[in-house]
Amino acid sequence: MATIDLPSADARKACMQIAGVASSKGFHFPGGEWTVQIKSPTSGDKSIAFCRLPK
């Protein structure tokens, strides 16, 4: 889990960049739907960004 203080649009960009780096480095996450979820200090338990990692 990552907690960062960013506007939602920036968090979505960061999420996609994290997934892109994982893919470009050849990392794969088989056996289910692995995701990156980014939360801000003000979002409570809700994610402000969510993206899937490569299988």
N, CA, C, O and CB atoms as a CASP TS submission, in Angstrom:
PFRMAT TS
TARGET T0000
AUTHOR 0000-0000-0000
METHOD Language model
MODEL 1
PARENT N/A
ATOM      1  N   MET     1       0.849  -1.171   0.000  1.00  0.00           N
ATOM      2  CA  MET     1       0.000   0.000   0.000  1.00  0.00           C
ATOM      3  C   MET     1       0.893   1.230   0.000  1.00  0.00           C
ATOM      4  O   MET     1       1.923   1.263   0.673  1.00  0.00           O
ATOM      5  CB  MET     1      -0.965   0.000   1.218  1.00  0.00           C
ATOM      6  N   ALA     2       0.490   2.240  -0.760  1.00  0.00           N
ATOM      7  CA  ALA     2       1.198   3.515  -0.795  1.00  0.00           C
ATOM      8  C   ALA     2       0.228   4.618  -0.416  1.00  0.00           C
ATOM      9  O   ALA     2      -0.897   4.655  -0.914  1.00  0.00           O
ATOM     10  CB  ALA     2       1.820   3.780  -2.196  1.00  0.00           C
ATOM     11  N   THR     3       0.643   5.500   0.444  1.00  0.00           N
ATOM     12  CA  THR     3      -0.164   6.660   0.794  1.00  0.00           C
ATOM     13  C   THR     3       0.608   7.900   0.409  1.00  0.00           C
ATOM     14  O   THR     3       1.685   8.156   0.948  1.00  0.00           O
ATOM     15  CB  THR     3      -0.528   6.671   2.307  1.00  0.00           C
ATOM     16  N   ILE     4       0.062   8.686  -0.532  1.00  0.00           N
ATOM     17  CA  ILE     4       0.744   9.884  -0.997  1.00  0.00           C
ATOM     18  C   ILE     4      -0.238  11.033  -1.067  1.00  0.00           C
ATOM     19  O   ILE     4      -1.443  10.826  -1.216  1.00  0.00           O
ATOM     20  CB  ILE     4       1.401   9.650  -2.366  1.00  0.00           C
ATOM     21  N   ASP     5       0.275  12.235  -0.960  1.00  0.00           N
ATOM     22  CA  ASP     5      -0.555  13.426  -1.020  1.00  0.00           C
ATOM     23  C   ASP     5      -0.427  14.040  -2.407  1.00  0.00           C
ATOM     24  O   ASP     5       0.415  14.907  -2.638  1.00  0.00           O
ATOM     25  CB  ASP     5      -0.154  14.445   0.081  1.00  0.00           C
ATOM     26  N   LEU     6      -1.267  13.584  -3.324  1.00  0.00           N
ATOM     27  CA  LEU     6      -1.277  14.046  -4.706  1.00  0.00           C
ATOM     28  C   LEU     6      -2.707  14.251  -5.162  1.00  0.00           C
ATOM     29  O   LEU     6      -3.623  13.598  -4.662  1.00  0.00           O
ATOM     30  CB  LEU     6      -0.551  13.050  -5.628  1.00  0.00           C
ATOM     31  N   PRO     7      -2.900  15.145  -6.102  1.00  0.00           N
ATOM     32  CA  PRO     7      -4.224  15.213  -6.729  1.00  0.00           C
ATOM     33  C   PRO     7      -4.506  13.896  -7.457  1.00  0.00           C
ATOM     34  O   PRO     7      -3.579  13.207  -7.884  1.00  0.00           O
ATOM     35  CB  PRO     7      -4.313  16.422  -7.719  1.00  0.00           C
ATOM     36  N   SER     8      -5.761  13.558  -7.594  1.00  0.00           N
ATOM     37  CA  SER     8      -6.152  12.284  -8.216  1.00  0.00           C
ATOM     38  C   SER     8      -5.552  12.092  -9.599  1.00  0.00           C
ATOM     39  O   SER     8      -5.120  10.989  -9.933  1.00  0.00           O
ATOM     40  CB  SER     8      -7.656  12.196  -8.311  1.00  0.00           C
ATOM     41  N   ALA     9      -5.515  13.147 -10.412  1.00  0.00           N
ATOM     42  CA  ALA     9      -4.978  13.025 -11.773  1.00  0.00           C
ATOM     43  C   ALA     9      -3.504  12.636 -11.737  1.00  0.00           C
ATOM     44  O   ALA     9      -3.071  11.807 -12.539  1.00  0.00           O
ATOM     45  CB  ALA     9      -5.159  14.345 -12.547  1.00  0.00           C
ATOM     46  N   ASP    10      -2.729  13.212 -10.831  1.00  0.00           N
ATOM     47  CA  ASP    10      -1.315  12.871 -10.709  1.00  0.00           C
ATOM     48  C   ASP    10      -1.136  11.455 -10.171  1.00  0.00           C
ATOM     49  O   ASP    10      -0.216  10.745 -10.580  1.00  0.00           O
ATOM     50  CB  ASP    10      -0.603  13.872  -9.798  1.00  0.00           C
ATOM     51  N   ALA    11      -2.000  11.047  -9.267  1.00  0.00           N
ATOM     52  CA  ALA    11      -1.930   9.684  -8.725  1.00  0.00           C
ATOM     53  C   ALA    11      -2.212   8.668  -9.821  1.00  0.00           C
ATOM     54  O   ALA    11      -1.562   7.623  -9.865  1.00  0.00           O
ATOM     55  CB  ALA    11      -2.930   9.502  -7.559  1.00  0.00           C
ATOM     56  N   ARG    12      -3.159   8.946 -10.703  1.00  0.00           N
ATOM     57  CA  ARG    12      -3.457   8.033 -11.815  1.00  0.00           C
ATOM     58  C   ARG    12      -2.241   7.914 -12.729  1.00  0.00           C
ATOM     59  O   ARG    12      -1.915   6.817 -13.183  1.00  0.00           O
ATOM     60  CB  ARG    12      -4.692   8.525 -12.620  1.00  0.00           C
ATOM     61  N   LYS    13      -1.568   9.032 -13.003  1.00  0.00           N
ATOM     62  CA  LYS    13      -0.359   8.995 -13.838  1.00  0.00           C
ATOM     63  C   LYS    13       0.730   8.164 -13.160  1.00  0.00           C
ATOM     64  O   LYS    13       1.383   7.347 -13.809  1.00  0.00           O
ATOM     65  CB  LYS    13       0.158  10.430 -14.117  1.00  0.00           C
ATOM     66  N   ALA    14       0.925   8.367 -11.869  1.00  0.00           N
ATOM     67  CA  ALA    14       1.937   7.617 -11.127  1.00  0.00           C
ATOM     68  C   ALA    14       1.626   6.131 -11.150  1.00  0.00           C
ATOM     69  O   ALA    14       2.531   5.311 -11.306  1.00  0.00           O
ATOM     70  CB  ALA    14       2.027   8.115  -9.682  1.00  0.00           C
ATOM     71  N   CYS    15       0.369   5.778 -10.998  1.00  0.00           N
ATOM     72  CA  CYS    15      -0.042   4.379 -11.012  1.00  0.00           C
ATOM     73  C   CYS    15       0.317   3.736 -12.352  1.00  0.00           C
ATOM     74  O   CYS    15       0.883   2.643 -12.387  1.00  0.00           O
ATOM     75  CB  CYS    15      -1.557   4.255 -10.743  1.00  0.00           C
ATOM     76  N   MET    16      -0.006   4.404 -13.433  1.00  0.00           N
ATOM     77  CA  MET    16       0.291   3.870 -14.762  1.00  0.00           C
ATOM     78  C   MET    16       1.803   3.780 -14.986  1.00  0.00           C
ATOM     79  O   MET    16       2.273   2.851 -15.643  1.00  0.00           O
ATOM     80  CB  MET    16      -0.358   4.747 -15.850  1.00  0.00           C
ATOM     81  N   GLN    17       2.558   4.725 -14.452  1.00  0.00           N
ATOM     82  CA  GLN    17       4.017   4.674 -14.581  1.00  0.00           C
ATOM     83  C   GLN    17       4.581   3.479 -13.816  1.00  0.00           C
ATOM     84  O   GLN    17       5.489   2.808 -14.309  1.00  0.00           O
ATOM     85  CB  GLN    17       4.652   5.984 -14.068  1.00  0.00           C
ATOM     86  N   ILE    18       4.067   3.208 -12.640  1.00  0.00           N
ATOM     87  CA  ILE    18       4.517   2.056 -11.854  1.00  0.00           C
ATOM     88  C   ILE    18       4.239   0.766 -12.625  1.00  0.00           C
ATOM     89  O   ILE    18       5.112  -0.097 -12.722  1.00  0.00           O
ATOM     90  CB  ILE    18       3.814   2.025 -10.467  1.00  0.00           C
ATOM     91  N   ALA    19       3.048   0.631 -13.164  1.00  0.00           N
ATOM     92  CA  ALA    19       2.702  -0.561 -13.939  1.00  0.00           C
ATOM     93  C   ALA    19       3.582  -0.657 -15.186  1.00  0.00           C
ATOM     94  O   ALA    19       3.996  -1.751 -15.569  1.00  0.00           O
ATOM     95  CB  ALA    19       1.207  -0.537 -14.334  1.00  0.00           C
ATOM     96  N   GLY    20       3.867   0.481 -15.820  1.00  0.00           N
ATOM     97  CA  GLY    20       4.723   0.496 -17.005  1.00  0.00           C
ATOM     98  C   GLY    20       6.151   0.073 -16.694  1.00  0.00           C
ATOM     99  O   GLY    20       6.758  -0.668 -17.468  1.00  0.00           O
ATOM    100  N   VAL    21       6.689   0.527 -15.585  1.00  0.00           N
ATOM    101  CA  VAL    21       8.044   0.136 -15.183  1.00  0.00           C
ATOM    102  C   VAL    21       8.083  -1.363 -14.903  1.00  0.00           C
ATOM    103  O   VAL    21       9.023  -2.044 -15.313  1.00  0.00           O
ATOM    104  CB  VAL    21       8.506   0.936 -13.930  1.00  0.00           C
ATOM    105  N   ALA    22       7.077  -1.882 -14.212  1.00  0.00           N
ATOM    106  CA  ALA    22       7.024  -3.322 -13.929  1.00  0.00           C
ATOM    107  C   ALA    22       7.038  -4.109 -15.234  1.00  0.00           C
ATOM    108  O   ALA    22       7.752  -5.104 -15.358  1.00  0.00           O
ATOM    109  CB  ALA    22       5.762  -3.677 -13.097  1.00  0.00           C
ATOM    110  N   SER    23       6.252  -3.664 -16.199  1.00  0.00           N
ATOM    111  CA  SER    23       6.180  -4.344 -17.486  1.00  0.00           C
ATOM    112  C   SER    23       7.509  -4.244 -18.242  1.00  0.00           C
ATOM    113  O   SER    23       7.986  -5.238 -18.790  1.00  0.00           O
ATOM    114  CB  SER    23       5.045  -3.757 -18.330  1.00  0.00           C
ATOM    115  N   SER    24       8.105  -3.050 -18.272  1.00  0.00           N
ATOM    116  CA  SER    24       9.352  -2.849 -19.014  1.00  0.00           C
ATOM    117  C   SER    24      10.518  -3.608 -18.393  1.00  0.00           C
ATOM    118  O   SER    24      11.464  -3.960 -19.096  1.00  0.00           O
ATOM    119  CB  SER    24       9.686  -1.369 -19.084  1.00  0.00           C
ATOM    120  N   LYS    25      10.468  -3.864 -17.101  1.00  0.00           N
ATOM    121  CA  LYS    25      11.526  -4.625 -16.416  1.00  0.00           C
ATOM    122  C   LYS    25      11.277  -6.128 -16.478  1.00  0.00           C
ATOM    123  O   LYS    25      12.080  -6.918 -15.982  1.00  0.00           O
ATOM    124  CB  LYS    25      11.634  -4.183 -14.956  1.00  0.00           C
ATOM    125  N   GLY    26      10.160  -6.519 -17.090  1.00  0.00           N
ATOM    126  CA  GLY    26       9.860  -7.932 -17.245  1.00  0.00           C
ATOM    127  C   GLY    26       9.220  -8.576 -16.030  1.00  0.00           C
ATOM    128  O   GLY    26       9.162  -9.802 -15.941  1.00  0.00           O
ATOM    129  N   PHE    27       8.736  -7.768 -15.086  1.00  0.00           N
ATOM    130  CA  PHE    27       8.060  -8.327 -13.917  1.00  0.00           C
ATOM    131  C   PHE    27       6.656  -8.771 -14.312  1.00  0.00           C
ATOM    132  O   PHE    27       5.948  -8.065 -15.031  1.00  0.00           O
ATOM    133  CB  PHE    27       8.004  -7.292 -12.758  1.00  0.00           C
ATOM    134  N   HIS    28       6.268  -9.934 -13.838  1.00  0.00           N
ATOM    135  CA  HIS    28       4.928 -10.451 -14.096  1.00  0.00           C
ATOM    136  C   HIS    28       4.339 -10.923 -12.780  1.00  0.00           C
ATOM    137  O   HIS    28       5.061 -11.378 -11.893  1.00  0.00           O
ATOM    138  CB  HIS    28       4.952 -11.605 -15.145  1.00  0.00           C
ATOM    139  N   PHE    29       3.039 -10.814 -12.660  1.00  0.00           N
ATOM    140  CA  PHE    29       2.331 -11.132 -11.430  1.00  0.00           C
ATOM    141  C   PHE    29       1.206 -12.119 -11.734  1.00  0.00           C
ATOM    142  O   PHE    29       0.036 -11.742 -11.793  1.00  0.00           O
ATOM    143  CB  PHE    29       1.774  -9.847 -10.766  1.00  0.00           C
ATOM    144  N   PRO    30       1.575 -13.394 -11.928  1.00  0.00           N
ATOM    145  CA  PRO    30       0.558 -14.396 -12.271  1.00  0.00           C
ATOM    146  C   PRO    30      -0.269 -14.808 -11.056  1.00  0.00           C
ATOM    147  O   PRO    30       0.055 -14.478  -9.915  1.00  0.00           O
ATOM    148  CB  PRO    30       1.219 -15.627 -12.885  1.00  0.00           C
ATOM    149  N   GLY    31      -1.331 -15.531 -11.334  1.00  0.00           N
ATOM    150  CA  GLY    31      -2.115 -16.117 -10.257  1.00  0.00           C
ATOM    151  C   GLY    31      -3.166 -15.203  -9.687  1.00  0.00           C
ATOM    152  O   GLY    31      -3.494 -15.306  -8.505  1.00  0.00           O
ATOM    153  N   GLY    32      -3.699 -14.321 -10.481  1.00  0.00           N
ATOM    154  CA  GLY    32      -4.752 -13.433  -9.999  1.00  0.00           C
ATOM    155  C   GLY    32      -4.591 -12.039 -10.557  1.00  0.00           C
ATOM    156  O   GLY    32      -3.734 -11.785 -11.403  1.00  0.00           O
ATOM    157  N   GLU    33      -5.405 -11.163 -10.083  1.00  0.00           N
ATOM    158  CA  GLU    33      -5.378  -9.772 -10.523  1.00  0.00           C
ATOM    159  C   GLU    33      -4.576  -8.937  -9.528  1.00  0.00           C
ATOM    160  O   GLU    33      -5.132  -8.432  -8.553  1.00  0.00           O
ATOM    161  CB  GLU    33      -6.818  -9.213 -10.674  1.00  0.00           C
ATOM    162  N   TRP    34      -3.282  -8.790  -9.766  1.00  0.00           N
ATOM    163  CA  TRP    34      -2.441  -7.947  -8.927  1.00  0.00           C
ATOM    164  C   TRP    34      -2.649  -6.499  -9.337  1.00  0.00           C
ATOM    165  O   TRP    34      -2.736  -6.197 -10.528  1.00  0.00           O
ATOM    166  CB  TRP    34      -0.940  -8.351  -9.040  1.00  0.00           C
ATOM    167  N   THR    35      -2.728  -5.614  -8.376  1.00  0.00           N
ATOM    168  CA  THR    35      -2.989  -4.213  -8.680  1.00  0.00           C
ATOM    169  C   THR    35      -2.089  -3.285  -7.862  1.00  0.00           C
ATOM    170  O   THR    35      -1.513  -3.668  -6.844  1.00  0.00           O
ATOM    171  CB  THR    35      -4.456  -3.882  -8.419  1.00  0.00           C
ATOM    172  N   VAL    36      -1.996  -2.065  -8.350  1.00  0.00           N
ATOM    173  CA  VAL    36      -1.417  -0.959  -7.591  1.00  0.00           C
ATOM    174  C   VAL    36      -2.598  -0.092  -7.186  1.00  0.00           C
ATOM    175  O   VAL    36      -3.414   0.282  -8.029  1.00  0.00           O
ATOM    176  CB  VAL    36      -0.327  -0.140  -8.432  1.00  0.00           C
ATOM    177  N   GLN    37      -2.693   0.224  -5.922  1.00  0.00           N
ATOM    178  CA  GLN    37      -3.737   1.114  -5.430  1.00  0.00           C
ATOM    179  C   GLN    37      -3.052   2.245  -4.675  1.00  0.00           C
ATOM    180  O   GLN    37      -2.251   1.999  -3.773  1.00  0.00           O
ATOM    181  CB  GLN    37      -4.768   0.352  -4.516  1.00  0.00           C
ATOM    182  N   ILE    38      -3.361   3.467  -5.038  1.00  0.00           N
ATOM    183  CA  ILE    38      -2.767   4.632  -4.378  1.00  0.00           C
ATOM    184  C   ILE    38      -3.854   5.348  -3.589  1.00  0.00           C
ATOM    185  O   ILE    38      -4.942   5.625  -4.095  1.00  0.00           O
ATOM    186  CB  ILE    38      -2.102   5.597  -5.416  1.00  0.00           C
ATOM    187  N   LYS    39      -3.528   5.636  -2.341  1.00  0.00           N
ATOM    188  CA  LYS    39      -4.449   6.351  -1.455  1.00  0.00           C
ATOM    189  C   LYS    39      -3.798   7.651  -1.017  1.00  0.00           C
ATOM    190  O   LYS    39      -2.573   7.736  -0.928  1.00  0.00           O
ATOM    191  CB  LYS    39      -4.836   5.482  -0.219  1.00  0.00           C
ATOM    192  N   SER    40      -4.599   8.648  -0.747  1.00  0.00           N
ATOM    193  CA  SER    40      -4.065   9.895  -0.197  1.00  0.00           C
ATOM    194  C   SER    40      -4.449   9.973   1.275  1.00  0.00           C
ATOM    195  O   SER    40      -5.342   9.253   1.720  1.00  0.00           O
ATOM    196  CB  SER    40      -4.600  11.142  -0.984  1.00  0.00           C
ATOM    197  N   PRO    41      -3.785  10.835   2.032  1.00  0.00           N
ATOM    198  CA  PRO    41      -4.126  10.973   3.440  1.00  0.00           C
ATOM    199  C   PRO    41      -5.581  11.391   3.669  1.00  0.00           C
ATOM    200  O   PRO    41      -6.133  11.145   4.741  1.00  0.00           O
ATOM    201  CB  PRO    41      -3.209  11.973   4.083  1.00  0.00           C
ATOM    202  N   THR    42      -6.195  12.013   2.680  1.00  0.00           N
ATOM    203  CA  THR    42      -7.570  12.491   2.839  1.00  0.00           C
ATOM    204  C   THR    42      -8.610  11.549   2.244  1.00  0.00           C
ATOM    205  O   THR    42      -9.806  11.829   2.316  1.00  0.00           O
ATOM    206  CB  THR    42      -7.710  13.844   2.206  1.00  0.00           C
ATOM    207  N   SER    43      -8.168  10.426   1.650  1.00  0.00           N
ATOM    208  CA  SER    43      -9.132   9.541   0.979  1.00  0.00           C
ATOM    209  C   SER    43      -9.692   8.456   1.890  1.00  0.00           C
ATOM    210  O   SER    43     -10.555   7.686   1.471  1.00  0.00           O
ATOM    211  CB  SER    43      -8.484   8.895  -0.215  1.00  0.00           C
ATOM    212  N   GLY    44      -9.218   8.385   3.114  1.00  0.00           N
ATOM    213  CA  GLY    44      -9.694   7.328   4.000  1.00  0.00           C
ATOM    214  C   GLY    44      -9.282   5.970   3.473  1.00  0.00           C
ATOM    215  O   GLY    44      -8.114   5.757   3.147  1.00  0.00           O
ATOM    216  N   ASP    45     -10.234   5.047   3.387  1.00  0.00           N
ATOM    217  CA  ASP    45      -9.941   3.706   2.879  1.00  0.00           C
ATOM    218  C   ASP    45     -10.098   3.592   1.365  1.00  0.00           C
ATOM    219  O   ASP    45      -9.901   2.512   0.808  1.00  0.00           O
ATOM    220  CB  ASP    45     -10.838   2.701   3.552  1.00  0.00           C
ATOM    221  N   LYS    46     -10.447   4.677   0.696  1.00  0.00           N
ATOM    222  CA  LYS    46     -10.706   4.628  -0.738  1.00  0.00           C
ATOM    223  C   LYS    46      -9.450   4.957  -1.535  1.00  0.00           C
ATOM    224  O   LYS    46      -8.699   5.868  -1.185  1.00  0.00           O
ATOM    225  CB  LYS    46     -11.830   5.592  -1.109  1.00  0.00           C
ATOM    226  N   SER    47      -9.229   4.196  -2.621  1.00  0.00           N
ATOM    227  CA  SER    47      -8.108   4.455  -3.516  1.00  0.00           C
ATOM    228  C   SER    47      -8.434   5.631  -4.419  1.00  0.00           C
ATOM    229  O   SER    47      -9.564   5.774  -4.887  1.00  0.00           O
ATOM    230  CB  SER    47      -7.772   3.205  -4.353  1.00  0.00           C
ATOM    231  N   ILE    48      -7.431   6.476  -4.661  1.00  0.00           N
ATOM    232  CA  ILE    48      -7.622   7.565  -5.621  1.00  0.00           C
ATOM    233  C   ILE    48      -7.073   7.178  -6.985  1.00  0.00           C
ATOM    234  O   ILE    48      -7.339   7.854  -7.980  1.00  0.00           O
ATOM    235  CB  ILE    48      -6.946   8.852  -5.124  1.00  0.00           C
ATOM    236  N   ALA    49      -6.300   6.081  -7.036  1.00  0.00           N
ATOM    237  CA  ALA    49      -5.794   5.544  -8.297  1.00  0.00           C
ATOM    238  C   ALA    49      -5.677   4.038  -8.152  1.00  0.00           C
ATOM    239  O   ALA    49      -5.348   3.523  -7.083  1.00  0.00           O
ATOM    240  CB  ALA    49      -4.418   6.184  -8.685  1.00  0.00           C
ATOM    241  N   PHE    50      -5.953   3.334  -9.257  1.00  0.00           N
ATOM    242  CA  PHE    50      -6.009   1.884  -9.245  1.00  0.00           C
ATOM    243  C   PHE    50      -5.611   1.411 -10.636  1.00  0.00           C
ATOM    244  O   PHE    50      -6.203   1.850 -11.621  1.00  0.00           O
ATOM    245  CB  PHE    50      -7.436   1.358  -8.839  1.00  0.00           C
ATOM    246  N   CYS    51      -4.622   0.528 -10.742  1.00  0.00           N
ATOM    247  CA  CYS    51      -4.291  -0.033 -12.046  1.00  0.00           C
ATOM    248  C   CYS    51      -3.762  -1.451 -11.885  1.00  0.00           C
ATOM    249  O   CYS    51      -3.228  -1.809 -10.835  1.00  0.00           O
ATOM    250  CB  CYS    51      -3.259   0.849 -12.773  1.00  0.00           C
ATOM    251  N   ARG    52      -3.911  -2.242 -12.916  1.00  0.00           N
ATOM    252  CA  ARG    52      -3.516  -3.649 -12.880  1.00  0.00           C
ATOM    253  C   ARG    52      -2.037  -3.794 -13.262  1.00  0.00           C
ATOM    254  O   ARG    52      -1.514  -3.052 -14.094  1.00  0.00           O
ATOM    255  CB  ARG    52      -4.407  -4.490 -13.832  1.00  0.00           C
ATOM    256  N   LEU    53      -1.395  -4.760 -12.635  1.00  0.00           N
ATOM    257  CA  LEU    53      -0.022  -5.094 -12.975  1.00  0.00           C
ATOM    258  C   LEU    53      -0.020  -6.206 -14.029  1.00  0.00           C
ATOM    259  O   LEU    53      -0.988  -6.959 -14.142  1.00  0.00           O
ATOM    260  CB  LEU    53       0.772  -5.526 -11.709  1.00  0.00           C
ATOM    261  N   PRO    54       1.076  -6.307 -14.805  1.00  0.00           N
ATOM    262  CA  PRO    54       1.103  -7.320 -15.882  1.00  0.00           C
ATOM    263  C   PRO    54       1.067  -8.741 -15.320  1.00  0.00           C
ATOM    264  O   PRO    54       1.671  -9.041 -14.290  1.00  0.00           O
ATOM    265  CB  PRO    54       2.360  -7.141 -16.754  1.00  0.00           C
ATOM    266  N   LYS    55       0.334  -9.611 -16.038  1.00  0.00           N
ATOM    267  CA  LYS    55       0.262 -11.027 -15.640  1.00  0.00           C
ATOM    268  C   LYS    55       1.471 -11.763 -16.151  1.00  0.00           C
ATOM    269  O   LYS    55       1.603 -12.966 -15.924  1.00  0.00           O
ATOM    270  CB  LYS    55      -1.025 -11.693 -16.166  1.00  0.00           C
TER
END
